[in-house]
Amino acid sequence: MNKEQSLQRIDVKGGVLSPIELQRIISYAQNLGLETFHFGSRQDIIFPLQDGNGDLIIEKESFDPSFFTSEIQQNISCSYVSIDIFNATVWLRGTTYLYILENFRYKPELKINITDPKQQIVPLFSGDLNFIASSHEDYWYLFLKLPGWEEEYYPVLIYTWDIAKVAEAIENAYKKVGDVNELFLFLNENLDTNNRVIEKPLRVAFNPFPYYEGMNKMGINQYWLGLYWRNNQYDLEFLKTLCDFCVEHRIGKICLTPWKSFIIKAIPKESKLALEKLLGQSGINVRHSSLELNWHLPVNDKKALDLKKSLVMNFDQNDISTYGLTFGVTASKNRNRYFTSIMIEENKISQPIEDFVVRPTYNVLYARNFNPNSRMYKVYAQDIDQMDLPRLLIELTKTYFQNLGTEEDEQVQNFIAKRESIEIEVYQCKDCKTIYDPSVGDVTLEIQAGIDFHDLPKTYSCSLCEATKDNFEKIILEVV
């Protein structure tokens, strides 16, 4: 059992909860004498083993095991957190995710992922049952990574309204059948579903990992806020105050990410200044370097955190860019659960010899084409001393940029296609260089594709910096 599993965990279905629900969890944590808690890799909440005085929380009279998730139960991970703020499949809505989550009336023992392949915040393939949105409205691919099974796709697309019952049926049946074909026949005989034939295999394009922190514009009159604590110890008093703010300003949802952070969406424009004052008065940093944000670490692992700090400091001192890359540190070596571009594995230390200090060694792996959605990892170096890690990782980042867009993974991604270049007429903001392309429109401001720039209302403003319409200039863009 790893450290994260041994801690007391509270599942948050889909990583989505209301401020009132979070307040209830915070109050219980404070009753146990806690001042902080953690967020987990499956968008759940994890309590420390001990309070600030070093007393075990499980030995307190107020400790209630029923408040926590059982060890066999798994949280449902989903990309609701990314909707309306990052790239999305055109037919997906926040209400789609919420409807699917509402239909899960049982407590799954298999890890379930419900994700949009257009986003990068929530991993696509880290679950046992991985539902991935297709281009057909309300239909999903299902990629199976069932315990003891070979990894493979379910032979048909799953209907949105069938996801919950299909997941439950698979959980009850997969141990009784031998392979995916037998599973498909069994479910067809015992379940009424609205499947669809797969016309083309899933292709997941490689996209750089996004910046997910700070106050950002969302639509015309709203904002979203991403908050991240480098040590994953979230102060309960601050969270409680933040929940009060959300209730007062009618902000209905708080979303957890697999990167041990959280995002608040749909912040009214008129509430932005008050929230910024709250953050400032609380001393909250909302602009960490991207070098900080693209790391995934085990919960409550000081050794992994110290290693990350050292490597990030080295990258910063050497002016290394990691744009688009993600990194992970682990001691568990469960490679079929990795979801970062580069993974640093800590090797177990052999029995120490008396009077000798044995230094840990590490393996460095990278995903094929540095795309974690390839699900294939290659070993770059083995049994490396910590002192050599910065050099090796810098070499890898340079290799990533040298080969970016030049290789193709035929199984899961299409890199930059080799097409004849064409010239298109677009309009660019003079201040922040944001582009308005009439053939695309402006998804952020809900402007449909096909609307010419001159037909936009006079009140149109830049979706990033809010510059006025007359601040845009026409340019010719070459597209390959």
Disulfide bonds with the S-S distance in Angstrom:
none
